[in-house]
Amino acid sequence: MKNKCILSFLAFFIVVLSACEKANIDVDTADADGSAIGEVSGVWSKGSVQHIKGDIIIPEGKTLTIEEGVTVLMDSVNKPEIVVLGNLYALGTAENPVKFTVEDGYKTKTNEFGKLWGGILAAPSCQELVLDNTIIEYGGAITSDASTSVKMGLYKKVSGEALPALWFSNPNGKLVVQNSTVSHFHEDCTYIEGGKIIFANNRFFSNGVTGGEAMNFKSGCLADVAYNLVYSVNTNALKLSNSGDRTPQAYIIVYNNTMLNTGWRRPTAKGGSIWLEASVRAEIYNNLYANTRFGVKRDPKKPEDNRSVSSNNWYYGYSQLNVDQFQVGKNDIVGGSNDIRGKVAGDNNPKFIAYPLETSVDNYLFDSTWDFHLQGNSPALKAGTLAFKPHFTSGLVMSNGLIYSSPQPRSEER
């Protein structure tokens, strides 16, 4: 009888312990610093430090909310992946951003293009993902047969691939990336295969060793891409494609972005500012291209949808080589109505507040003191158009009650 009582008590204790562990995984609202591996959901509270020792998974139907000021430290030995089957909201502020990063000691010259952890990989079951005032850096690890993403058939489903900072893959989902920074990644920054999407007021710099785009959109995407700064990404600032046979057709509206030095570190046909291919429908307005390799460019064998529009874009080249490469009639460059596109080096100086235009086009190191807003006497201030409407100016409504709207266009470039 005594033994039966002991066994009963142990069974009860195990059940209770198991329930507590499940509760901690599924609805945990961490009050302070912590560490995580395996399934996670709930809330990581304001200002905490979360040590990620191995791959973490947000289960389908669950949500992880990351509050302002949280630092998510990724283990640079285990190189974790963040797999999102449910929903993820990283909600930083300008003063207290959310950070996905590594220990400072690993931020060295040797590791300047990351590969120290994987990336954020959102499966087709992810309904909503928000990165607001979020810093993502030093990732892009190469997958292996042991990678969780490979075993689960996510991203490119094979070993040997450099992971992006963000992969999203639900054409019926909602994705918002705004006021955020992606830097020091090995290849692509973002790889998006569907969704209703807003990318606004982000920065991309120091990314890509031998390839990779800042923003890579495929079929299934309806996206507004506005007021982003892309500096010296290895290949294109934006790759716009309808590849993948998903519905709806990719329809991307790109406006009031600033691109500098993009494409020079990949001396092939593709390296440049914006690449169009595979029947993508694109509208491209009010963008500023300074010292980019090429301008808007198409794949001549698989061109864009004939409803695509480009107008009121501003081109500047410090060198004659640069200027020659963005001329319409060469290199499959796409011309636009009312574009400002000189023929001589130095034409149409946009007059940034603080940036030396003579900076080498191969430079990928970013100086935080640079200011790419325009001086009051810049000729680019009134060169844009307002004669278009972004997809989501009325807002994307999230299930947690938050509403995100695409910014209104302005007549000024950037």
N, C-alpha and C positions, 0 to 999 in steps of 0.2 A: 504494500500500500504506500509505504514511504517512497519507494522508487517511482511508483506511478505519479505521485504528487510532484516529485522532482522533475520527472520527464514532462509532465503537464506544464509546470512552471517554465521550464526551458523552452518548450514549444511556444508558449504564450510570449515569452521574452523575445524569441526570434521573430515572431510575427510582428510584434510592436516595433522592434529594431528595424525590420525590413520596411515597415510602413513609414517610419521616420526617415530612413534613407531615401525612399521614393519621394517623400514630401520635400526633402532637402534638394533633390534633383529637380523635381517638377515645378515647385512653386516657391523656391527659395527667394527670399528678399534679403540679400546679404547686407548686413549693417556696416561692415567694415571690410578691411583687406581680406582676400581669400585666394584660393587656388582652385582650379577646375580641370577636370578631364572627364570625358564621356558626355552623358546627356546633361544639358543645362537649360534652365528657363527661369522666369521670374524677373527680378530686378537686381542689377548691380548698382549699389547706391552711390550717390554723389560723392566724388572725391576719393573713392576707394581705389586700391591697386589690386588687380586680379592677375595672378600668375597662372599662365596656361602651360601646363606641363606636357600635355598630349592633345590629340585631336578632340575637339568638342563638337557636339551635335545638338542643335535645337530641334526637338522632336516635332513631327507633323502635328498641327493643331495646338502647339504651344508657342509661347512668345518669350523672348528675352528683351528687356528694356535696359539700356545702359544710360545712366544719368550723367549729367554734366560733370566734367572733371575726372572721370574714371580713366585710369591708365591700365590698358590691357597688355601685360608684358608676355611676349611669346618666347618660349624656350628655344634658343637658337641651336641646341643640340638635337632635340627631337623634331624640330621644324613642324609645329602643329598646323593643322588645317581647321578652319571654322566652317562647319557644314550646317546650312540652314534649311531644314525641312519645314519648319514653321515660319514664324515672323521674327524679324529683328528690327529694333529701333535703337539707333545710337544717337542720342539727343544731347549734343554738346552745346556750348554757347561760344561766342567770340572770345570771351574772357577765360572760359574753362572748357576747352574742347575735349572730346573723347579722343584717346590716343590708342591705336594699335601699333605697337612698337617693340623694340628689344632693349635690353640693358645698354646704357650709354657706352660701356666699354667695348661693345661690338660695332659701334658706329665709326668704323675706321675706313681708311682709303681702300684697303683690301675688300671691304664689304660694301663699297659705295653703290653697287647695283644689287644689293640685297641677297636673296636666296636663303635668308635666315629663318623664314617660316613660310607657310603656304599662302593662303589668301582666304577671302570670304566667298564661299561657294554656295549659291542659293539654288536648290533643286526646283524642278517644276511644281512641286507641292507648296513652295513658298508663295504666299499670297501678297505679302507686303514687306518691303524692306526700305528703311530710311537711314541715311547717313547725313546728319546735319551737324555742321561744325565738328567734323571728325577728321583726324589725321591718321593716315595709313601709310606705313613706311617699312622699308627693309625686308619685304617679303618676296614672293615669286620663286619659291623652292621648286626643284624639279621633281616630278612625280616618279614613283617606282611601283613595282607590282604590289608592294606592301601598303601603298597609300590608301587611306580610307576613300578618297575620291575615286580612285581607280576601281576599288572593290565594289563601290556603290554605283558605278557607271556614270559618274558626274563629269562635267566639263568635257574634255576630249576623250575620256574613258580609257586612256592608255598611259603607260609609263613613258618617261622621257620628255614630258611636257612641262614647260615653265608655267606655273600657275599665275593668273592675274590677281590684282588686288581685289577685284570684284567680278564674279560671274553671276548673272541672273538669267533665268531660263523659262519664265512663265508668261506666255503671251497674254494671259488673262490677269496677270498680277499688276501690282503698282510698285514703282521704284522711284525714289527721290534721293538724289545726291546733290547737296547744296552746301555752299560755304565751307567746303572741305578741301583737303590737300592729299595728293598721292605722290609720293616721291621714293626714289631709291628702290625701284622694282626692276626685276631682271628683264622682263619683256613687256607684254601688254599690261596696261593699267586696268582697263575695264573691258569686258567681253560680254556683250548683252545680246541674248537670244530671245527677245520678246518682252512685251509689257507696255503699260502706259507709263511714260518716263519723263521726269524732269531732271536735267543736269544743269545747274545754274550756280554761277559765282564760285567755281572751283579753281584750284591751281594744280597743275601737273608739271613736275620738273625732275631732272636727274633720273630719267627712266630709260631703260632699254640698252642692252649691250650690242646685240647684232640685229635686233628687230623689235617690233612692238609699237602699238599705237596708244595714244592717250585714251581715246574713246572709240570703241569698235562695235558697231551696231549691225545686227543681222535681221533676217525676216522675222515678222511678228512684233516689231517695234513701232510704236507711235511715240515719237520723242521730240521734246523741245530742248534745245541745247543752246544756252545763252550766257553771256558775260563770264565765260571761262577764260583763264589764262593758261596757255600751253607753251612751255619753254623747252626747246631743244630735246623733244622726245626723239627717239632714234629714227622712227619712220614717219608716219602721218599723225597730225593732231587728231584727225577723225578719219576713220575708214567706214564708209557707208555702203552697205551691201544688202541685197535681198536674198542672199543665199540661205539655204536651209529649208525651203518649202513650207514654212509656217505661215499661218494666217493670223493677222492681216499682212498685206504687203508692207514692207518697211517704208515708213513715211517720216522723214526726219526734217525738222525745221531748225536751221542753224543760224543764229543771229547775234550780233554785237559781241563776238568773241575776239580775243587777241592772240595771235600765234607768232612766235619768234623762233628763228634758228631751227625749225623742224626739218627733219629729213636728211640733213647733211651727213650724218654718221651712218647712213645706209645708202651708199652710192649705187642704187639700182633704179629701175624704172618707177618703182612705187614710192620711194621716199619723197615726201613733200608736205603739203598742208592739209588738203582734203582730197580723199580718193573716192571716186564714184564707180560702182560696178553692179552688175547682175540685176538690172531693172529696179534698183532702189529709186524711190521717189524722194527727191530732196528739194528743199527751198533754202537758199543761202543768201543772207542779207547782212549788210552793215558790219562785215568782219574786217579786221585789220591784220594784214600779213606783212610782217617786217623781217626781212632777211631770211624768209623761208625758202627752201629748195622747191622750185616750181610753185604754181598756184593751185587752184582747183583743177583736178586732173581726172580723166576717165580711163577706164579699161576699154580700149577700142574694140576688143573682141566681145566684150560683155558690157555694153554701155548702160547708162542710167535710163529710167523711165522718161519718155519724151515730154511728160508733163512737168518735169523738173524746171526750176526757175533759179536764176542767180542774178543779183543786182546790187549796186551801190556798195561794192567791196573796195577796200583801199589797199594798194600794194606799194611797198617801199623796198628798195634794195640799196645797200651801201656800196656794193661792188657791181661792176658792169656784168660780170658773170651771173650774179644773182638776178639782175634785171632782165638779161637775155633769156633766162630760163622760165620766167613767168609770162612771156609774150604769147598771145593767142596765135595759133597757126603753127606752133612748135610743141613737141613733147606731149601731144594730146591734151593741151591745156583747154579748159572750158571757159569761154568768155561770158561775161554778164553785162546786162544793160547798165549804163551809168557807173560802170566801174572806173576808178581812178588808177591808172596804170601807166606810169611814165616809161620812157625809153632810154633814159640816161641815168647812170648811177647818181644817187642822191636826190633824185626827183621825189617830190611829195613827202618830205620829212614830216612824220606825224607829230613830232614834238612831244615826246613823252616827258613827264615831269622829271624823272631821274632814271635815265638808262643810257649808257654810252653806245651809240649805234655802231661804232667801229669794233665792238666786241666780236671776237672770232666766231664764225658760224659753227665751229666745232665745239665751242664751249658748252658744257652741260652743268657747270657749277652755278648754283643760284645764290644771289646776294639778296638778303632780306631787306636791304636798304633801297633797292630799286623800286621805282614807282611808275607803273605803266598807265596811270591815268594821263589824260592829255592836258597840256598847258592851255590857258585861256585863249591864246592866240593861235591854237592849232587849226589848220585848215580842214582837218578831219572832223571837227566838232559838228558841222552841219551837213555832212556829206551823205548821211544815211536816208533811209526811207521808212515810213510808218505804214505803208500800203500793204500790210499783210497781217494775218492773225495767227498767233501760236495756238497749239492744240488745247492747252490747259490753263488759260488765263482765268477761267472760272473755278479752277481748283480740282485737285484730287483729294477725295475724302477718305481718310483711313478709318479702320474699324475701331481705333482707340480715340476717335473724335478729332484728331489733328487734321488740318486742312493745309495743303501745299499748292500754291499757284505759280504758274510760270510768270517770270517778270515781264512787264510790258516792254516792247521795243522802244529805243530812243533813236533820234536822228544822228546822234554822234556815234562814231566808230568806237566801240568798247565803252 
